[in-house]
Amino acid sequence: MSKNEYLKLKLENNSKDDKFEISLIHFTNSEEFDFEFENSTYWIERGLLEFYDNDIKIQDVELMLINPCERKKTTYRISPNKPFNYNIKGEIIDKGSNILLKMKAISYLLEKNKKYILRFKSEKVVNELEMIF
């Protein structure tokens, strides 16, 4: 991801029913700039997105390392009126008193009806999310 000094990130929960979806919104409040993006290894999902239970990091139950044949960067123009959104998607699978949150490169086993905090490892993030599954 870009090292641009004007870049800021925000997490937004768009999950519905058994579909997990978090928008990672790349935005700026100041100058317009070009932003290069590439996530072919799913590093965002398996390396930067973290779940916490009372400040204890939740460990994954499945991790897949993906090494694509081709890594293609795309460039986007970000301005105060035009952010770039990346949607982190997954499936919520009922497992009795737990749920399995399954994304492309990582899965977590979480308790139903328990509060978790979702954080993104970057100093540019302006928020964290509180989620109950």
DSSP file with accessible surface (Angstrom, degrees, kcal/mol):
  #  RESIDUE AA STRUCTURE BP1 BP2  ACC     N-H-->O    O-->H-N    N-H-->O    O-->H-N    TCO  KAPPA ALPHA  PHI   PSI    X-CA   Y-CA   Z-CA
    1    1 A M              0   0   89      0, 0.0    36,-0.1     0, 0.0    34,-0.0   0.000 360.0 360.0 360.0 161.1    0.0    0.0    0.0
    2    2 A S        -     0   0   29     34,-0.4    33,-0.1     1,-0.1    35,-0.0  -0.188 360.0-152.1 -65.5 146.6    1.0    3.6   -0.6
    3    3 A K        +     0   0  191      3,-0.0    -1,-0.1     2,-0.0     0, 0.0   0.241  46.2 146.8 -96.0   9.2    3.3    5.5    1.8
    4    4 A N    >   -     0   0   38      1,-0.2     3,-1.2    30,-0.1    29,-0.0  -0.230  49.9-139.6 -54.4 131.3    1.6    8.8    0.8
    5    5 A E  T 3  S+     0   0  154      1,-0.2    -1,-0.2     3,-0.0    -3,-0.0   0.726 100.3  53.6 -67.3 -21.1    1.5   11.2    3.7
    6    6 A Y  T 3  S+     0   0   63     22,-0.1    23,-0.4     2,-0.0    24,-0.3   0.568  83.9 110.8 -89.4  -9.7   -2.1   12.3    2.8
    7    7 A L    <   +     0   0    6     -3,-1.2     2,-0.3    21,-0.1    21,-0.2  -0.455  41.7 177.0 -71.3 134.8   -3.5    8.8    2.8
    8    8 A K  E     -A   27   0A  79     19,-2.6    19,-2.8    -2,-0.2     2,-0.4  -0.941  14.5-146.7-130.5 156.9   -5.9    7.8    5.6
    9    9 A L  E     -Ab  26 125A   2    115,-2.4   117,-2.7    -2,-0.3     2,-0.4  -0.957  11.8-175.1-127.7 145.7   -7.8    4.6    6.1
   10   10 A K  E     -A   25   0A  82     15,-1.8    15,-3.2    -2,-0.4     2,-0.4  -0.998  16.7-140.1-139.3 140.0  -11.3    3.9    7.6
   11   11 A L  E     -A   24   0A   4     -2,-0.4     2,-0.4    13,-0.2    13,-0.2  -0.833  18.9-175.3 -99.0 138.7  -13.0    0.5    8.3
   12   12 A E  E     -A   23   0A  82     11,-2.0    11,-3.0    -2,-0.4     2,-0.6  -0.996  20.8-134.6-136.8 129.2  -16.7    0.2    7.6
   13   13 A N  E     +A   22   0A  70     -2,-0.4     9,-0.2     9,-0.2     7,-0.0  -0.734  32.3 160.7 -86.3 119.4  -18.9   -2.8    8.4
   14   14 A N        +     0   0   56      7,-3.0     8,-0.2    -2,-0.6    -1,-0.1   0.021  26.3 142.4-121.5  23.6  -21.2   -3.9    5.6
   15   15 A S        -     0   0   34      6,-0.4     2,-0.3     5,-0.0     5,-0.2  -0.370  25.4-176.2 -68.9 144.7  -21.8   -7.4    6.8
   16   16 A K  B >   -C   19   0A 155      3,-2.0     3,-2.8    -2,-0.1    -2,-0.0  -0.986  50.9 -43.1-145.0 133.1  -25.3   -8.9    6.3
   17   17 A D  T 3  S-     0   0  161     -2,-0.3    -2,-0.0     1,-0.3     0, 0.0  -0.248 127.5 -12.2  52.3-118.3  -26.7  -12.3    7.4
   18   18 A D  T 3  S+     0   0   77     73,-0.1    74,-2.8    -3,-0.0     2,-0.5   0.243 117.1  95.9 -98.8  14.8  -24.1  -14.9    6.6
   19   19 A K  E <   -CD  16  91A 115     -3,-2.8    -3,-2.0    72,-0.2     2,-0.5  -0.919  60.1-155.7-109.4 121.4  -21.9  -12.6    4.4
   20   20 A F  E     + D   0  90A   2     70,-2.2    70,-2.3    -2,-0.5     2,-0.3  -0.814  22.2 165.0 -93.0 128.3  -19.0  -10.9    6.1
   21   21 A E  E     + D   0  89A  51     -2,-0.5    -7,-3.0    68,-0.2     2,-0.5  -0.904  13.1 178.6-150.3 121.0  -17.9   -7.6    4.4
   22   22 A I  E     -AD  13  88A   0     66,-2.3    66,-3.4    -2,-0.3     2,-0.5  -0.986  20.6-143.2-118.7 126.6  -15.7   -4.9    5.6
   23   23 A S  E     -AD  12  87A   3    -11,-3.0   -11,-2.0    -2,-0.5     2,-0.8  -0.814   4.2-156.3 -89.4 127.9  -14.8   -1.9    3.4
   24   24 A L  E     -AD  11  86A   0     62,-3.3    62,-2.3    -2,-0.5     2,-0.6  -0.927  18.4-158.3-100.6 105.0  -11.3   -0.6    3.8
   25   25 A I  E     -AD  10  85A  13    -15,-3.2   -15,-1.8    -2,-0.8     2,-0.6  -0.804   8.5-160.0 -96.1 120.2  -11.7    3.0    2.6
   26   26 A H  E     +AD   9  84A   0     58,-3.5    58,-2.5    -2,-0.6     2,-0.3  -0.888  32.3 151.5 -97.0 119.1   -8.6    4.8    1.4
   27   27 A F  E     -A    8   0A  32    -19,-2.8   -19,-2.6    -2,-0.6     2,-0.3  -0.872  33.2-148.2-144.2 173.7   -9.3    8.5    1.5
   28   28 A T        -     0   0    2     51,-0.4    54,-0.1    -2,-0.3   -21,-0.1  -0.987  11.4-161.2-144.0 149.8   -7.7   11.9    2.0
   29   29 A N  S    S+     0   0  110    -23,-0.4     3,-0.1    -2,-0.3   -22,-0.1   0.300  86.4  26.9-106.1   2.3   -8.9   15.2    3.4
   30   30 A S  S    S+     0   0   58      1,-0.3    -2,-0.1   -24,-0.3   -24,-0.0   0.079 106.0  19.8-130.5-116.5   -6.3   17.2    1.6
   31   31 A E        -     0   0  112     48,-0.1    -1,-0.3     1,-0.1     2,-0.2  -0.265  66.5-118.4 -72.7 146.2   -4.4   16.9   -1.6
   32   32 A E        +     0   0   99     -3,-0.1     2,-0.3    47,-0.1    47,-0.2  -0.480  43.5 165.8 -74.5 145.6   -5.3   14.6   -4.5
   33   33 A F  E     -H   78   0B  13     45,-2.4    45,-2.9    -2,-0.2     2,-0.4  -0.989  39.8 -98.9-157.7 163.0   -2.8   11.9   -5.3
   34   34 A D  E     -H   77   0B  94     -2,-0.3     2,-0.5    43,-0.2    43,-0.2  -0.725  35.6-161.1 -86.9 136.8   -2.2    8.7   -7.3
   35   35 A F  E     -H   76   0B   0     41,-3.6    41,-3.0    -2,-0.4     2,-0.4  -0.978   5.9-150.8-124.9 123.2   -2.5    5.5   -5.2
   36   36 A E  E     -H   75   0B  98     -2,-0.5   -34,-0.4    39,-0.2     2,-0.4  -0.825  18.9-173.3 -93.6 133.5   -1.1    2.1   -6.2
   37   37 A F  E     +H   74   0B  16     37,-3.1    37,-2.5    -2,-0.4     2,-0.3  -0.982  15.9 157.9-132.9 139.0   -2.9   -0.9   -5.0
   38   38 A E        +     0   0   52     -2,-0.4    35,-0.1    35,-0.2     3,-0.0  -0.921   7.9 160.0-157.4 127.9   -2.2   -4.6   -5.1
   39   39 A N    >   +     0   0   17     -2,-0.3     3,-1.8    33,-0.2     5,-0.1  -0.081  28.0 133.4-139.1  37.2   -3.5   -7.4   -2.9
   40   40 A S  T 3  S+     0   0   32      1,-0.3    30,-0.1     2,-0.1    -1,-0.0   0.734  77.7  49.8 -66.6 -20.3   -3.0  -10.6   -4.9
   41   41 A T  T 3  S-     0   0   16     26,-0.1    25,-0.5    -3,-0.0    -1,-0.3   0.448 109.4-123.5 -93.8  -0.9   -1.5  -12.4   -2.0
   42   42 A Y    <>  +     0   0   61     -3,-1.8     4,-2.2    23,-0.1     5,-0.2   0.826  58.0 152.6  59.9  35.8   -4.4  -11.4    0.3
   43   43 A W  H  >> +     0   0  118      1,-0.2     4,-2.4     2,-0.2     5,-1.2   0.840  65.4  61.4 -63.5 -32.5   -2.0   -9.8    2.7
   44   44 A I  I  >>S+     0   0    4      3,-0.2     5,-1.7     1,-0.2     4,-1.0   0.965 110.6  38.8 -58.8 -49.5   -4.7   -7.4    3.9
   45   45 A E  I  45S+     0   0    5      1,-0.2    -2,-0.2     3,-0.2    -1,-0.2   0.916 127.5  31.7 -68.1 -44.4   -6.9  -10.3    5.1
   46   46 A R  I  <5S+     0   0   51     -4,-2.2    -1,-0.2     1,-0.1    -2,-0.2   0.591 132.4  24.2 -97.8  -6.9   -4.2  -12.5    6.6
   47   47 A G  I  <5S+     0   0   10     -4,-2.4    -3,-0.2    -5,-0.2    -2,-0.1   0.653 126.1  32.1-128.2 -24.2   -1.6  -10.0    7.8
   48   48 A L  I  <<S+     0   0   24     -5,-1.2    73,-2.6    -4,-1.0     2,-0.5   0.703  98.4  76.7-112.3 -26.2   -3.2   -6.6    8.4
   49   49 A L  E   < -I  120   0C   2     -5,-1.7     2,-0.4    -6,-0.3    71,-0.2  -0.778  62.2-179.0 -90.8 127.9   -6.7   -7.3    9.6
   50   50 A E  E     -I  119   0C  14     69,-3.1    69,-3.0    -2,-0.5     2,-0.4  -0.981  20.6-147.6-133.7 143.4   -6.9   -8.5   13.2
   51   51 A F  E     -I  118   0C   1      7,-0.4     7,-3.1    -2,-0.4     2,-0.4  -0.881  18.2-166.2-106.1 139.1   -9.6   -9.5   15.7
   52   52 A Y  E     -IJ 117  57C  36     65,-2.5    65,-2.6    -2,-0.4     2,-0.5  -0.964  16.8-163.3-128.6 144.0   -9.3   -8.9   19.4
   53   53 A D  E >  S- J   0  56C  28      3,-2.6     3,-1.6    -2,-0.4    63,-0.1  -0.977  88.0 -25.4-121.6 107.3  -11.2  -10.2   22.4
   54   54 A N  T 3  S-     0   0  135     -2,-0.5    -1,-0.1     1,-0.3     3,-0.1   0.931 127.3 -49.5  50.2  51.3  -10.5   -7.9   25.4
   55   55 A D  T 3  S+     0   0  119      1,-0.2     2,-0.6    62,-0.0    -1,-0.3   0.592 113.7 121.1  65.2  12.2   -7.2   -6.8   23.9
   56   56 A I  E <   -J   53   0C 119     -3,-1.6    -3,-2.6     0, 0.0     2,-0.2  -0.935  66.9-124.0-104.2 122.6   -6.1  -10.4   23.3
   57   57 A K  E     -J   52   0C  86     -2,-0.6     2,-0.4    -5,-0.2    -5,-0.2  -0.452  21.8-127.8 -68.0 131.5   -5.5  -11.1   19.6
   58   58 A I        -     0   0   29     -7,-3.1    -7,-0.4    -2,-0.2     2,-0.3  -0.651  22.1-134.5 -80.0 131.1   -7.6  -13.9   18.2
   59   59 A Q        -     0   0  129     -2,-0.4    50,-0.4     1,-0.1    -1,-0.0  -0.623  20.3-112.1 -87.0 146.6   -5.5  -16.6   16.4
   60   60 A D        -     0   0   56     -2,-0.3    48,-0.2    48,-0.1     3,-0.1  -0.303  11.4-153.8 -71.5 157.5   -6.5  -18.0   13.0
   61   61 A V  S    S+     0   0   86     46,-2.7     2,-0.3     1,-0.3    47,-0.2   0.511  84.9  23.7-105.7 -11.9   -7.7  -21.6   12.7
   62   62 A E  E     -E  107   0A  78     45,-1.2    45,-2.2     2,-0.0     2,-0.4  -0.954  64.6-178.1-153.7 132.2   -6.7  -21.8    9.0
   63   63 A L  E     -E  106   0A  82     -2,-0.3     2,-0.5    43,-0.2    43,-0.2  -0.996   6.5-165.2-135.3 127.3   -4.1  -19.8    7.1
   64   64 A M        -     0   0   92     41,-2.9     2,-0.6    -2,-0.4   -18,-0.1  -0.962  11.8-146.6-114.1 127.8   -3.4  -20.1    3.4
   65   65 A L        -     0   0  135     -2,-0.5     2,-0.5     2,-0.0   -23,-0.1  -0.846  18.3-162.7 -91.0 123.4   -0.3  -18.6    1.8
   66   66 A I        +     0   0   39     -2,-0.6   -23,-0.1   -25,-0.5    39,-0.0  -0.930  15.1 179.6-113.1 126.5   -1.1  -17.5   -1.7
   67   67 A N        -     0   0  128     -2,-0.5   -26,-0.1     4,-0.0    -2,-0.0  -0.839  19.7-155.7-125.4  92.0    1.7  -16.8   -4.2
   68   68 A P        -     0   0   34      0, 0.0     3,-0.1     0, 0.0   -27,-0.0  -0.243  22.0-125.7 -69.9 156.0    0.1  -15.8   -7.5
   69   69 A C  S    S+     0   0  149      1,-0.2     2,-0.4     0, 0.0     0, 0.0   0.847  98.3  28.8 -65.7 -34.2    1.9  -16.2  -10.8
   70   70 A E        -     0   0  129    -30,-0.1     2,-0.6     2,-0.0    -1,-0.2  -0.993  64.3-160.3-134.4 133.2    1.3  -12.5  -11.5
   71   71 A R        -     0   0  137     -2,-0.4     2,-0.6    -3,-0.1   -33,-0.0  -0.955  17.6-170.3-112.5 112.8    1.0   -9.5   -9.2
   72   72 A K        -     0   0  147     -2,-0.6     2,-0.3     2,-0.0   -33,-0.2  -0.912   7.8-153.8-113.2 118.0   -0.6   -6.7  -10.9
   73   73 A K        -     0   0  130     -2,-0.6     2,-0.4   -35,-0.1   -35,-0.2  -0.634   7.9-159.0 -85.1 145.5   -0.7   -3.2   -9.4
   74   74 A T  E     -H   37   0B  56    -37,-2.5   -37,-3.1    -2,-0.3     2,-0.4  -0.927   9.3-137.7-120.8 151.1   -3.5   -0.8  -10.3
   75   75 A T  E     -H   36   0B  81     -2,-0.4     2,-0.3   -39,-0.2   -39,-0.2  -0.914  19.1-175.5-113.8 134.1   -3.4    2.9   -9.8
   76   76 A Y  E     -H   35   0B  90    -41,-3.0   -41,-3.6    -2,-0.4     2,-0.7  -0.945  25.0-128.2-126.0 147.7   -6.3    5.0   -8.5
   77   77 A R  E     -H   34   0B 105     -2,-0.3     2,-0.5   -43,-0.2   -43,-0.2  -0.866  27.4-164.0 -96.3 116.5   -6.7    8.8   -8.2
   78   78 A I  E     +H   33   0B   0    -45,-2.9   -45,-2.4    -2,-0.7   -51,-0.1  -0.893  16.7 161.3-105.0 132.7   -7.7    9.6   -4.6
   79   79 A S  B >   -L   82   0D  17      3,-1.5     3,-1.4    -2,-0.5   -51,-0.4  -0.873  56.9 -90.7-138.1 171.6   -9.2   13.0   -3.8
   80   80 A P  T 3  S+     0   0   72      0, 0.0   -49,-0.1     0, 0.0   -52,-0.0   0.809 129.8  37.9 -57.1 -25.7  -11.2   14.5   -1.0
   81   81 A N  T 3  S+     0   0  155      1,-0.2   -52,-0.0   -54,-0.0    -3,-0.0   0.434 116.1  54.4-103.0  -0.7  -14.4   13.6   -3.0
   82   82 A K  B <   +L   79   0D 131     -3,-1.4    -3,-1.5   -54,-0.1    -1,-0.2  -0.727  65.0 177.5-140.0  89.2  -13.2   10.3   -4.4
   83   83 A P        -     0   0   63      0, 0.0     2,-0.5     0, 0.0   -56,-0.2  -0.307  28.0-123.1 -80.1 170.4  -12.0    7.6   -2.0
   84   84 A F  E     -D   26   0A  23    -58,-2.5   -58,-3.5    -8,-0.1     2,-0.4  -0.980  25.5-157.8-113.5 128.5  -10.8    4.1   -3.1
   85   85 A N  E     -D   25   0A  75     -2,-0.5     2,-0.5   -60,-0.2   -60,-0.2  -0.911  10.9-170.4-109.3 134.6  -12.6    1.2   -1.4
   86   86 A Y  E     -D   24   0A  40    -62,-2.3   -62,-3.3    -2,-0.4     2,-0.6  -0.993  18.1-145.2-117.1 126.5  -11.3   -2.4   -1.0
   87   87 A N  E     -D   23   0A  59     -2,-0.5     2,-0.6   -64,-0.2   -64,-0.2  -0.836   2.6-154.1 -99.0 121.8  -13.9   -4.9    0.2
   88   88 A I  E     -D   22   0A   0    -66,-3.4   -66,-2.3    -2,-0.6     2,-0.3  -0.846  25.2-169.1 -90.7 116.5  -12.8   -7.7    2.5
   89   89 A K  E     +D   21   0A 127     -2,-0.6    15,-0.6   -68,-0.2     2,-0.3  -0.831  16.9 146.3-117.3 150.7  -15.3  -10.5    2.0
   90   90 A G  E     -DF  20 103A  15    -70,-2.3   -70,-2.2    -2,-0.3     2,-0.4  -0.950  38.9-104.2-162.9-179.8  -16.0  -13.7    3.7
   91   91 A E  E     -DF  19 102A  86     11,-2.6    11,-2.8    -2,-0.3     2,-0.7  -0.936  18.6-143.4-120.6 138.8  -18.6  -16.2    4.8
   92   92 A I  E     - F   0 101A  30    -74,-2.8     2,-0.5    -2,-0.4     9,-0.2  -0.915  21.5-166.7-102.9 114.8  -20.0  -16.7    8.2
   93   93 A I  E     - F   0 100A  47      7,-2.8     7,-2.7    -2,-0.7     2,-0.3  -0.902  20.4-123.5-110.4 125.4  -20.7  -20.4    8.8
   94   94 A D  E     + F   0  99A 106     -2,-0.5     5,-0.2     5,-0.2     3,-0.1  -0.471  31.2 172.3 -68.7 127.8  -22.8  -21.6   11.8
   95   95 A K  E >   - F   0  98A 115      3,-2.6     3,-1.1    -2,-0.3     2,-0.6  -0.340  54.7 -96.8-130.1  48.9  -20.9  -24.0   14.1
   96   96 A G  T 3  S+     0   0   50      1,-0.3    -1,-0.2     0, 0.0    16,-0.0  -0.603 108.6   4.1  76.8-113.7  -23.4  -24.3   17.0
   97   97 A S  T 3  S+     0   0   93     -2,-0.6    15,-2.3    -3,-0.1    -1,-0.3   0.486 136.2  50.9 -84.7  -0.6  -22.3  -22.0   19.8
   98   98 A N  E <  S-FG  95 111A  45     -3,-1.1    -3,-2.6    13,-0.3     2,-0.3  -0.767  71.5-139.9-124.0 171.6  -19.5  -20.6   17.5
   99   99 A I  E     -FG  94 110A   7     11,-3.1    11,-2.7    -2,-0.3     2,-0.6  -0.967  12.1-136.8-129.3 150.2  -19.2  -19.3   14.0
  100  100 A L  E     -FG  93 109A  28     -7,-2.7    -7,-2.8    -2,-0.3     2,-0.8  -0.949  13.7-156.4-103.9 116.9  -16.4  -19.9   11.4
  101  101 A L  E     -FG  92 108A   0      7,-3.2     7,-2.2    -2,-0.6     2,-0.6  -0.874  17.2-170.4 -93.8 109.4  -15.5  -16.7    9.7
  102  102 A K  E     +FG  91 107A  78    -11,-2.8   -11,-2.6    -2,-0.8     5,-0.2  -0.912  11.0 170.6-112.9 116.2  -14.0  -17.9    6.4
  103  103 A M  E     -F   90   0A  10      3,-2.7   -13,-0.2    -2,-0.6     3,-0.1  -0.609  51.0 -90.2-111.0 177.2  -12.1  -15.6    4.1
  104  104 A K  S    S+     0   0  129    -15,-0.6     3,-0.1     1,-0.2   -14,-0.1   0.872 121.0  14.9 -58.3 -39.9  -10.1  -16.4    1.0
  105  105 A A  S    S+     0   0    1      1,-0.2   -41,-2.9   -63,-0.1     2,-0.3   0.413 128.1  32.0-120.3   2.3   -6.7  -16.7    2.8
  106  106 A I  E     -E   63   0A   3    -43,-0.2    -3,-2.7    -3,-0.1     2,-0.3  -0.992  55.1-161.4-158.9 150.1   -7.6  -17.0    6.5
  107  107 A S  E     -EG  62 102A   1    -45,-2.2   -46,-2.7    -2,-0.3   -45,-1.2  -0.986   4.7-162.9-135.6 149.6  -10.3  -18.3    8.9
  108  108 A Y  E     - G   0 101A   8     -7,-2.2    -7,-3.2    -2,-0.3     2,-0.6  -0.978  15.4-141.4-129.8 144.1  -11.3  -17.6   12.5
  109  109 A L  E     + G   0 100A  80    -50,-0.4     2,-0.3    -2,-0.4    -9,-0.2  -0.933  33.6 177.1-103.5 117.0  -13.4  -19.5   14.9
  110  110 A L  E     - G   0  99A   1    -11,-2.7   -11,-3.1    -2,-0.6     2,-0.2  -0.901  31.1-109.1-124.4 150.9  -15.4  -17.0   17.0
  111  111 A E  E >   - G   0  98A  96     -2,-0.3     3,-1.0   -13,-0.2    22,-0.4  -0.555  38.3-112.0 -77.2 141.8  -18.0  -17.3   19.7
  112  112 A K  T 3  S+     0   0   65    -15,-2.3     3,-0.1    -2,-0.2    -1,-0.1  -0.416  96.0  11.9 -69.4 147.6  -21.6  -16.3   18.8
  113  113 A N  T 3  S+     0   0  138     20,-3.9     2,-0.4     1,-0.2    -1,-0.2   0.733  96.9 126.9  58.2  27.6  -23.0  -13.2   20.4
  114  114 A K    <   -     0   0   54     -3,-1.0    19,-0.8    19,-0.3     2,-0.4  -0.925  62.4-116.5-114.6 142.4  -19.6  -12.1   21.8
  115  115 A K  E     + K   0 132C 106     -2,-0.4     2,-0.3    17,-0.2    17,-0.2  -0.614  34.8 179.3 -81.3 130.1  -18.1   -8.6   21.2
  116  116 A Y  E     - K   0 131C   7     15,-3.1    15,-3.3    -2,-0.4     2,-0.5  -0.936  22.4-135.3-124.9 151.6  -14.9   -8.5   19.2
  117  117 A I  E     -IK  52 130C  28    -65,-2.6   -65,-2.5    -2,-0.3     2,-0.5  -0.931  14.5-152.0-108.4 129.0  -12.8   -5.5   18.1
  118  118 A L  E     +IK  51 129C   0     11,-3.5    11,-2.4    -2,-0.5     2,-0.3  -0.902  20.1 178.8-102.7 123.3  -11.6   -5.4   14.5
  119  119 A R  E     -I   50   0C  62    -69,-3.0   -69,-3.1    -2,-0.5     2,-0.5  -0.911  21.7-144.2-124.5 155.1   -8.3   -3.5   14.0
  120  120 A F  E     -I   49   0C  12     -2,-0.3     2,-1.6     7,-0.3   -71,-0.2  -0.976  24.3-123.9-120.8 127.5   -6.2   -2.8   11.0
  121  121 A K  S    S+     0   0  108    -73,-2.6     2,-0.3    -2,-0.5   -72,-0.1  -0.559  71.8  98.4 -76.3  88.7   -2.4   -2.7   11.4
  122  122 A S    >   -     0   0   35     -2,-1.6     3,-1.2     3,-0.1    -2,-0.2  -0.873  68.8-135.7-167.1 140.5   -1.5    0.7   10.1
  123  123 A E  T 3  S+     0   0  167     -2,-0.3    -2,-0.1     1,-0.2  -114,-0.0   0.616 103.7  67.1 -73.1  -9.2   -0.9    4.1   11.6
  124  124 A K  T 3  S+     0   0   38   -116,-0.1  -115,-2.4    -3,-0.0     2,-0.3   0.544  74.2 107.4 -88.5  -7.0   -3.1    5.6    8.9
  125  125 A V  B <   -b    9   0A  31     -3,-1.2  -115,-0.2  -117,-0.2    -3,-0.1  -0.562  49.3-167.2 -76.9 134.1   -6.3    4.0   10.2
  126  126 A V        +     0   0   83   -117,-2.7     2,-0.3    -2,-0.3  -116,-0.1   0.468  65.1  19.6-100.3  -2.9   -8.7    6.4   11.9
  127  127 A N        -     0   0   51   -118,-0.3    -7,-0.3    -7,-0.1     2,-0.3  -0.959  55.6-144.6-153.9 170.1  -11.1    3.9   13.5
  128  128 A E        -     0   0   94     -2,-0.3     2,-0.4    -9,-0.1    -9,-0.2  -0.896  26.9-122.5-131.3 164.0  -11.6    0.3   14.7
  129  129 A L  E     -K  118   0C  23    -11,-2.4   -11,-3.5    -2,-0.3     2,-0.5  -0.910   5.5-147.8-114.3 140.1  -14.8   -1.7   14.5
  130  130 A E  E     -K  117   0C 123     -2,-0.4     2,-0.4   -13,-0.2   -13,-0.2  -0.909  29.1-178.3 -99.3 127.1  -16.8   -3.4   17.3
  131  131 A M  E     -K  116   0C  10    -15,-3.3   -15,-3.1    -2,-0.5     2,-0.4  -0.982  22.1-166.0-132.5 143.1  -18.5   -6.5   16.0
  132  132 A I  E      K  115   0C 108     -2,-0.4   -17,-0.2   -17,-0.2   -20,-0.1  -0.998 360.0 360.0-124.1 127.3  -20.8   -9.2   17.4
  133  133 A F              0   0   33    -19,-0.8   -20,-3.9   -22,-0.4   -19,-0.3  -0.708 360.0 360.0-100.9 360.0  -21.3  -12.3   15.4
